[in-house]
Each structure stands twice: as structure tokens, then as C-alpha cells.
Amino acid sequence: MRVQRSGLRRESVPTLLPLLRSVVQRRDWLGSRGGRVLTGKNKPFCASTALGLLLLGLPGCPASKTPEPGGDPERMSVSEYDVARDTWLRQGRPREALAHALKSTELNEHNADALHLVALIYLDFCRRSPPDCRLTDAERYARAALDERSDYREARNTLGVILIHEKKPTQAVAVLEPLSRDILYQTPENAWGNLGWAYLEAGQVDKAIDALRRSVAVQPLFCVGQYRLGVAHELKGQPRLALEALDRALETNNPRCAGLQAAYAARARVHLKLGQREQAESDIRRCLELDPKSTDAQDCQSTKKKLE
């Protein structure tokens, strides 16, 4: 089948960070139970290269065993999945990881974990190399994972994120809204946060604010949710409320939150609207230090020109 390539630009940290948080443990890290950096029984989340965004460098990631040929297909599928996961997350080689993940699905087309992993790796390509972005394939595999296990909550979250990237926010809302009401989903801040993001993309700012407030009420330290809440208030014409949310997103002891480039870009815009030139200049400098070539950096350059 010929794969359609998307023109998705390199994504900012806040765009993919919720998905990183949604990658949780089922047989080590991927599954339907939900979790944050520590998964399962306080085991470290092995994500030194996950999504290429946050180099957590956590130790203790066990090496995967090479599948033995001629064995049971289902067990070989599990082994290929383990190799794919290890190759992607611990070794940072997404192309090789994709080959193993696809092999896993060929050996057992009902392996929901492998199907979900393929979707995640395809989505990762959209950030790493836009010409290799295959959102259509990512969506297909995420839906296949849900077809195999309808209560696969992390696959549902992933599908919602993919649909947002595909500029299908209405469909994303339909996927994510039930997840936000699912009492068994253990990271509700992700569900509410991504639902709020979908509402933002759909232009439904009031609903976005409501969902994002719920997200940060559940987890006040969820800096991506705070960032998006700030953007929603900015769009609503409420710069002071926007500034409060953006301050909460950035002024934490969490180094990952301090690296949210898009939040600096948004806060610089809000400072400018409030006539706070010095603060805007400071945020622009920090924004450009993080990555001078990103889409968010272009936003910061645009704000900088307005200060001149």
C-alpha cells in the first residue's frame, strides 16, 4: 500500500510531551493502566530517547533478547516487540525499532501492544524527520490496537493526539471525551489536557478552558496543561489569566517544564500585550536559546520584531 506523507512540521515540546506521559507500562512500559515517569511498582520509566524529546537518562533498562527463529509465532512476536521497544527507547534508533515492531505485528496481528508501538514510532518520525512523517499509518495502527482491545486506554490517547496532528480536532474530541470520563484511566490530566488541546484546535475556546482547568486541577504540576490553559486564556482575550497559567507552567523545579519553548513564546506574547517589554525580552532570549531553528523560535522572532 502506498503511504501518504504528511507535511507536519517539526513539533514543539508541548505538542508531544503529553504523549510521552501517556506511554506507560504493560509488560514493562506500554499498556492500558497509565503512569508517569515511575511506572508499575515504582520501576523507572526507561525513556532516555523516547520521542527524542526528554533525555531522562534513567538507569535500569534491561536489554532485550534477540528472537529465536523457528519458535512459536506469538512468543516470537512478544520478543520482537521487546527488541523494538528497547531499540527505540533505550538506544534511540527508531528506524530499526520500527522494523522490529512491524515484524512483531506480522508474527501476531493481534498483538495490541506492538500495534500501538508502531503507531508511536510513526508519530515520532513526524518530529524527527517531516519527510518521513506518516500520520495516516500512525492512525491506522492506533485504531488497529483499539480494535484488538477496546479498553486500551493509552492507544485511545495516542489516537486522539494523532488526530489532532492530522487537523481532525472534531474526531479527536470524539475519541478523547470518553477517556476523560473514564474513572479507570490513571492519568486523567492527560485525557483532559489532550481534550482541551483538541477543543483549542477546533476553535472552541470556552470548552478548551474548562477541560484544561480540569486537567491542572487533577495535577497542578502538569506544565503542558498549564501552558495550553495559558494559550486558551490568551485567545479568549484574558492576558492576566494567561500570564498566571504560563507562570505556573514555567516557574517550577522540574527541568523538563523549564524547557517548554512554546510556553516561553506564549508568555513573551502575553508580556508584550501587557506592556511588559523587559519581561518579554527575557522570555524571547530564553526561547531562542532553547532551539533557534524551531517553529516556536520563529514565533519568538516575530514577537522580537514587534519590540523593535
TORNUMI-586433 format. One line per 8 residues: their letters; for each residue x, z negated, y of N, C-alpha, C. Coordinates in steps of 0.2 Angstrom, whole numbers, m for minus. Atoms other than C-alpha are relative to their C-alpha. Example, Ala and Ser with C-alpha at 12.3 -4.5 7.8 and 13.67 -1.06 7.14 Angstrom:
2
AS> 4/0/m6/62/m39/m22/4/0/6 | m4/1/m6/68/m36/m5/m4/m3/5;
***
This chain:
308
MRVQRSGL> 4/0/m6/0/0/0/4/0/6 | m4/0/m6/7/4/17/m2/m5/5 | 1/6/m4/9/m11/28/m1/2/7 | 0/m1/m7/3/m11/46/4/m5/3 | m5/4/m4/16/m18/58/m4/m2/6 | 3/3/m6/11/m29/72/5/0/6 | m5/0/m6/18/m29/90/0/m7/2 | m1/7/m3/18/m48/91/7/m1/2;
RRESVPTL> m6/1/m3/31/m53/102/3/m7/m3 | m3/6/3/44/m67/98/m4/m6/3 | 5/5/m2/33/m83/98/4/m6/3 | m3/6/m3/37/m99/108/m1/m5/m5 | 0/5/5/40/m115/100/m7/m3/m1 | 7/3/1/22/m122/104/m4/4/m4 | 5/m4/3/14/m107/96/1/m1/m8 | m1/1/8/22/m110/78/1/m7/m2;
LPLLRSVV> m1/7/2/25/m129/79/m5/m3/m4 | 5/3/4/8/m133/73/0/2/m7 | m1/m2/7/11/m123/58/5/m3/m4 | m5/4/3/27/m132/54/m3/m6/m2 | 3/6/1/17/m148/55/m4/1/m6 | 5/0/5/5/m141/43/3/2/m7 | m3/m2/6/17/m136/30/2/m7/m4 | 0/7/3/15/m151/18/1/0/m7;
QRRDWLGS> m2/1/7/18/m157/1/m5/1/m5 | 3/0/6/11/m151/m15/5/3/m5 | m6/m1/4/24/m151/m28/6/0/4 | m5/2/m5/37/m156/m15/m2/1/7 | 1/0/m7/31/m150/1/m7/4/2 | 5/m4/m2/17/m137/1/m7/m1/m4 | 6/2/4/m1/m141/m3/m6/m2/4 | 6/1/m4/m18/m147/2/m1/m7/2;
RGGRVLTG> 1/7/m2/m15/m165/5/1/m2/8 | m2/2/m8/m7/m165/23/5/m4/0 | m6/4/m1/8/m173/30/3/2/6 | m4/m2/m6/20/m174/44/8/1/m2 | m7/m1/1/39/m175/44/2/m3/m7 | m1/4/6/39/m188/30/m7/2/m5 | 6/m2/4/28/m182/15/0/m3/m7 | 0/3/6/22/m188/m1/1/m8/1;
KNKPFCAS> m2/7/m1/29/m206/m4/6/m1/4 | m6/1/m5/40/m206/11/6/4/m1 | m6/m4/1/51/m192/5/1/4/6 | m2/m4/m6/60/m182/19/m3/7/m1 | 2/m7/0/52/m165/23/6/4/1 | m6/m4/0/66/m153/19/m1/7/4 | 2/m6/m5/64/m141/34/6/2/5 | m6/m1/m4/82/m138/40/m1/7/3;
TALGLLLL> 1/m6/m3/77/m120/43/m7/2/1 | 7/m2/0/58/m120/42/m2/3/7 | 2/m5/m5/51/m106/53/5/1/5 | m6/m2/m4/68/m105/61/m1/m4/7 | 1/3/m6/62/m117/75/3/m7/1 | m3/7/0/67/m135/71/5/m1/m5 | m5/1/5/83/m138/63/1/m8/m1 | 0/8/1/79/m156/57/6/m2/m4;
GLPGCPAS> m6/2/4/94/m156/45/m1/m6/m4 | 1/6/4/86/m169/34/3/1/m7 | m3/0/6/96/m173/18/m5/m1/m6 | 4/2/6/90/m174/0/m4/6/m2 | 4/m5/3/83/m157/m3/3/3/m6 | m3/m2/6/85/m153/m21/1/7/m1 | m1/m7/1/92/m137/m26/m5/3/m6 | 5/m2/4/80/m126/m36/4/4/m6;
KTPEPGGD> m3/m3/6/84/m119/m54/m2/7/0 | 2/m7/1/85/m101/m57/m4/1/m6 | 4/m1/6/71/m95/m68/3/3/m6 | m3/m3/6/75/m91/m86/m5/6/m2 | 4/m6/2/69/m74/m92/m3/m1/m7 | 3/0/6/58/m72/m106/m4/m6/m2 | 4/6/1/48/m88/m104/m7/1/2 | 7/m1/m1/30/m92/m101/m1/2/8;
PERMSVSE> 1/m3/m7/24/m82/m85/m2/m5/5 | 3/5/m5/15/m97/m77/6/m5/2 | m6/4/m1/31/m108/m79/5/4/4 | m5/m4/m3/42/m94/m73/m3/1/8 | 3/0/m7/30/m92/m58/2/m6/4 | m1/6/m4/32/m110/m53/8/0/1 | m7/0/m1/51/m108/m55/2/5/6 | m1/m4/m5/51/m93/m44/m2/m3/7;
YDVARDTW> 2/3/m6/41/m102/m31/5/m5/2 | m5/6/m2/53/m117/m31/6/4/3 | m6/m3/m3/68/m105/m28/m2/3/7 | 2/m3/m7/58/m96/m14/0/m5/5 | 1/5/m4/54/m112/m6/7/m3/3 | m7/2/m1/72/m118/m7/4/5/4 | m4/m5/m3/79/m102/m1/m2/1/7 | 3/m1/m7/68/m101/14/1/m7/4;
LRQGRPRE> m1/6/m4/68/m119/20/7/m3/0 | m7/3/0/85/m126/15/5/5/1 | m5/m5/m1/95/m110/15/m1/5/6 | 1/m4/m6/87/m101/29/1/8/m1 | 0/m7/2/86/m84/20/m7/3/m2 | 7/m1/2/68/m78/22/m1/7/m4 | 1/m6/4/70/m60/15/1/m1/m7 | m1/2/7/77/m67/m1/m5/m4/m3;
ALAHALKS> 6/4/2/64/m80/m1/m6/3/m1 | 6/m4/1/50/m68/1/0/4/m7 | m1/m3/6/57/m58/m14/m2/m4/m6 | 1/4/5/56/m73/m25/m8/m3/0 | 7/2/m1/39/m78/m18/m5/5/m3 | 4/m6/3/32/m61/m22/0/0/m7 | m1/0/7/39/m62/m39/m4/m5/m3 | 4/5/2/30/m78/m41/m7/2/m1;
TELNEHNA> 7/m2/0/13/m71/m37/m1/6/m5 | 0/m5/5/17/m56/m49/m1/m3/m7 | 0/4/6/20/m68/m63/m6/m4/m1 | 6/4/0/5/m78/m59/m4/1/6 | 4/m2/m6/m8/m70/m47/m4/m6/2 | 4/6/m2/m17/m87/m47/3/m5/3 | m4/5/m3/m3/m97/m40/m1/m1/7 | 2/1/m7/m11/m103/m24/6/m2/4;
DALHLVAL> m6/2/m4/5/m111/m18/4/5/2 | m4/m5/m1/15/m96/m20/m3/5/5 | 3/m5/m5/2/m85/m11/0/m3/7 | m1/3/m6/2/m97/3/7/0/3 | m7/m1/m2/21/m97/4/1/7/2 | m1/m7/m2/21/m78/5/m3/1/7 | 3/m1/m7/9/m79/20/4/m4/5 | m4/3/m5/20/m92/29/6/4/1;
IYLDFCRR> m6/m3/m1/36/m82/26/m2/7/4 | 2/m6/m4/27/m66/33/m1/m2/7 | 1/2/m7/22/m76/48/6/m2/4 | m7/1/m2/40/m82/50/3/6/3 | m4/m6/m2/46/m64/51/m3/2/7 | 3/m2/m6/34/m61/66/4/m4/6 | m4/3/m5/45/m74/76/7/3/0 | m7/m2/0/62/m69/69/1/7/2;
SPPDCRLT> m1/m7/m1/60/m50/70/m6/4/1 | 6/m3/m1/45/m42/78/m1/6/m4 | 1/m6/4/48/m25/70/m2/m1/m7 | 2/2/7/46/m34/53/m6/m4/m1 | 6/4/0/30/m43/58/m5/3/m4 | 6/m2/4/16/m41/45/m5/m5/0 | 5/5/m1/2/m51/51/m6/2/m5 | 5/m2/5/m10/m41/40/1/m2/m7;
DAERYARA> m2/2/6/m1/m45/25/0/m8/m1 | 0/7/0/1/m63/30/m8/m3/m1 | 7/2/1/m18/m64/32/m3/1/m7 | 2/m1/7/m21/m56/15/2/m5/m5 | m3/5/5/m10/m68/6/m3/m7/1 | 4/6/m1/m18/m83/15/m7/m1/m2 | 7/0/2/m35/m78/11/0/0/m8 | 0/0/7/m30/m75/m7/2/m7/m3;
ALDERSDY> m1/7/2/m23/m93/m8/m7/m4/0 | 6/4/m1/m40/m99/m2/m5/2/m5 | 4/m2/6/m49/m88/m15/1/m3/m6 | m2/4/6/m39/m97/m28/m2/m7/0 | 2/7/m1/m43/m114/m21/m3/m1/6 | 4/0/m6/m57/m115/m9/2/m7/4 | m2/6/m4/m51/m133/m4/7/m1/2 | m7/0/m2/m33/m128/0/0/0/8;
REARNTLG> 1/2/m7/m34/m136/17/6/3/5 | m6/m3/m4/m16/m130/23/0/7/0 | 0/m8/0/m19/m112/18/m6/2/5 | 5/m2/m5/m35/m113/29/3/m1/7 | m3/1/m6/m25/m120/43/5/6/2 | m5/m6/m1/m12/m106/41/m4/6/1 | 4/m6/m1/m26/m93/40/m2/0/8 | 3/0/m7/m33/m99/57/6/2/5;
VILIHEKK> m5/m2/m4/m16/m98/65/2/7/0 | m1/m8/1/m13/m80/58/m5/3/4 | 5/m4/m3/m30/m75/65/1/m1/8 | m2/1/m7/m25/m82/82/5/5/2 | m6/m4/m2/m9/m72/82/m3/7/0 | 3/m6/1/m20/m57/77/m5/2/6 | 5/m1/m6/m30/m59/93/m7/0/m3 | 6/0/3/m45/m63/82/m3/m8/1;
PTQAVAVL> 2/7/m1/m50/m80/90/m6/m2/m2 | 7/2/2/m68/m80/86/0/m1/m8 | 0/1/8/m64/m78/67/4/m6/m1 | m4/6/1/m51/m91/69/m4/m7/1 | 5/5/m1/m64/m103/76/m4/m1/m6 | 4/1/6/m75/m100/61/4/m3/m6 | m5/3/6/m60/m104/49/2/m7/2 | m3/6/m2/m54/m119/59/m5/m6/1;
EPLSRDIL> 5/5/m2/m70/m128/64/m2/m4/m6 | 2/5/6/m75/m134/46/6/m4/m1 | m6/4/2/m57/m140/44/0/m6/5 | 0/6/m5/m59/m151/60/m4/m5/m2 | 5/5/2/m74/m159/52/2/m3/m7 | m2/2/7/m65/m162/35/3/m6/0 | m2/7/0/m63/m180/33/6/m1/m5 | m6/1/4/m50/m177/19/6/3/2;
YQTPENAW> m6/m3/m2/m38/m167/29/4/m5/4 | m4/6/m2/m24/m179/33/3/1/6 | m3/m1/m7/m18/m171/49/m5/3/4 | 6/m3/m4/m34/m169/59/3/2/7 | m3/m3/m6/m23/m167/75/2/7/0 | m1/m7/1/m18/m150/68/m6/4/0 | 6/m3/1/m35/m145/64/m4/1/7 | 3/0/m7/m42/m150/82/4/4/4;
GNLGWAYL> m5/m4/m4/m26/m143/90/m1/7/m1 | 0/m7/1/m27/m126/82/m7/2/2 | 7/m2/m2/m46/m126/85/0/1/8 | 0/m1/m7/m43/m129/103/4/6/3 | m4/m6/m2/m30/m116/104/m4/7/m1 | 4/m6/2/m42/m103/96/m5/0/6 | 5/0/m6/m55/m108/110/3/2/6 | m4/m2/m6/m42/m106/123/1/8/0;
EAGQVDKA> m1/m7/0/m38/m88/117/m7/4/0 | 7/m3/0/m57/m85/116/m3/0/7 | 3/1/m7/m59/m90/134/m5/m5/1 | 5/6/0/m70/m105/130/4/m6/2 | m5/5/m2/m60/m117/141/m3/m7/m1 | 3/7/1/m73/m132/140/1/m2/m7 | m1/2/7/m73/m131/121/7/m2/m2 | m7/1/1/m54/m130/121/2/m7/2;
IDALRRSV> m1/7/m3/m53/m146/132/m2/m5/m5 | 3/5/5/m65/m155/120/4/m1/m6 | m3/0/7/m56/m150/104/7/m3/1 | m7/3/m1/m38/m154/112/0/m7/1 | 1/8/m1/m44/m171/118/m1/m3/m6 | 0/3/6/m49/m175/101/6/0/m4 | m6/0/4/m33/m169/94/5/m5/2 | m5/5/m2/m22/m180/105/m3/m7/0;
AVQPLFCV> 2/7/1/m34/m195/103/2/m2/m7 | m2/1/6/m30/m194/85/7/m2/m1 | m7/1/0/m12/m193/88/3/2/7 | m3/m1/m7/m6/m196/106/7/3/0 | m7/m3/m1/12/m191/102/0/7/m3 | 0/m8/2/6/m173/96/1/4/6 | m1/m3/m6/15/m165/110/m2/7/1 | 3/m7/0/9/m147/106/m7/m1/2;
GQYRLGVA> 7/1/m2/m9/m153/108/0/m2/7 | 0/2/m7/m4/m162/124/2/6/5 | m2/m7/m4/4/m145/130/m6/4/1 | 5/m5/0/m11/m135/126/m6/m3/4 | 5/3/m4/m23/m148/134/2/1/8 | m2/m1/m7/m12/m146/150/m2/7/2 | 1/m7/m1/m14/m127/149/m8/1/1 | 7/0/m1/m33/m129/147/m2/m3/7;
HELKGQPR> 2/3/m6/m34/m140/162/2/4/6 | m2/m5/m5/m24/m128/172/m4/6/1 | 4/m5/m1/m35/m114/168/m7/m2/3 | 6/3/m2/m50/m125/172/0/m1/8 | m1/1/m7/m43/m127/190/1/m8/1 | m1/7/m1/m38/m145/187/7/m2/m1 | m8/1/0/m19/m146/191/2/m7/m1 | m2/7/1/m18/m165/192/m1/m2/m8;
LALEALDR> 1/1/7/m26/m167/174/5/4/m4 | m5/m4/4/m15/m153/168/7/m3/1 | m7/3/m1/1/m162/175/0/m6/m4 | 0/6/4/m4/m178/166/1/2/m7 | 0/m2/7/m6/m169/150/7/3/m2 | m7/m3/1/11/m159/152/5/m6/0 | m5/5/m1/20/m175/157/0/m4/m7 | 0/3/7/14/m183/140/3/4/m5;
ALETNNPR> m3/m4/5/20/m168/131/7/0/0 | m7/m1/m1/37/m168/138/4/m7/0 | m3/6/m2/41/m186/143/0/m5/m6 | 0/4/6/44/m193/125/7/m1/m2 | m6/1/3/58/m199/115/2/5/m6 | 0/m5/6/55/m185/102/4/6/3 | m4/m6/m3/69/m172/105/m4/7/m2 | 3/m6/1/58/m159/97/m5/2/6;
CAGLQAAY> 4/m1/m6/45/m162/111/3/2/6 | m4/m2/m6/58/m161/124/3/7/0 | m2/m7/0/62/m143/118/m6/5/1 | 5/m5/m1/45/m136/121/0/4/6 | m2/m4/m6/50/m122/133/m7/2/3 | 6/m2/m3/32/m116/136/m3/m6/4 | 3/6/m4/27/m134/142/4/0/7 | m3/0/m6/41/m133/155/m2/6/4;
AARARVHL> 2/m6/m4/35/m116/160/m7/m2/3 | 7/2/m3/17/m123/162/1/m5/5 | 0/5/m5/22/m138/171/3/2/7 | m3/m3/m6/33/m128/183/m6/3/4 | 6/m3/m3/17/m118/187/m4/m5/4 | 4/6/m3/7/m134/190/3/m3/6 | m3/3/m6/20/m142/201/0/5/6 | 0/m5/m6/20/m126/212/m7/0/3;
KLGQREQA> 7/0/m2/1/m126/213/m1/m7/4 | 0/7/m4/3/m145/219/4/0/6 | m5/0/m6/16/m140/232/6/m4/m2 | m5/4/2/29/m150/222/6/5/m2 | m5/m6/1/44/m137/224/6/m3/m4 | m6/3/3/58/m149/219/m1/m1/m8 | 1/1/7/50/m154/203/m1/7/m4 | 1/m7/3/45/m135/199/7/3/m1;
ESDIRRCL> m6/m3/1/63/m130/202/4/m4/m6 | m3/4/5/69/m144/190/m3/3/m7 | 3/m2/6/57/m138/176/2/7/m1 | m2/m7/1/62/m120/179/7/0/m3 | m7/0/3/81/m124/176/0/m2/m7 | 0/2/7/77/m133/160/m3/5/m4 | 3/m6/4/66/m119/154/5/5/m1 | m4/m6/1/79/m106/157/6/m2/m4;
ELDPKSTD> m5/2/4/92/m117/149/m1/0/m8 | 2/0/7/82/m118/133/1/7/m4 | 0/m7/3/81/m99/130/m1/5/6 | 1/m4/m6/84/m87/144/m3/7/m1 | 2/m7/1/78/m72/135/m7/0/m3 | 7/0/3/61/m78/128/m6/2/5 | 6/m2/m4/43/m74/134/m1/m6/5 | 1/6/m4/42/m92/141/5/1/6;
AQDCQSTK> m5/m1/m5/58/m88/151/m2/5/5 | 3/m5/m5/50/m73/159/m5/m3/4 | 5/3/m4/36/m84/164/3/m5/5 | m3/4/m5/48/m96/172/4/4/6 | m3/m5/m5/57/m82/181/m5/2/5 | 5/m2/m5/41/m77/188/m2/m5/5 | 2/6/m5/37/m94/195/6/m1/5 | m6/1/m5/55/m95/202/0/5/6;
KKLE> 0/m5/m6/52/m79/212/m5/m3/5 | 5/2/m5/37/m87/220/2/m6/4 | m3/6/m4/48/m102/226/5/3/5 | m5/m3/m5/60/m90/235/m3/2/6;
***
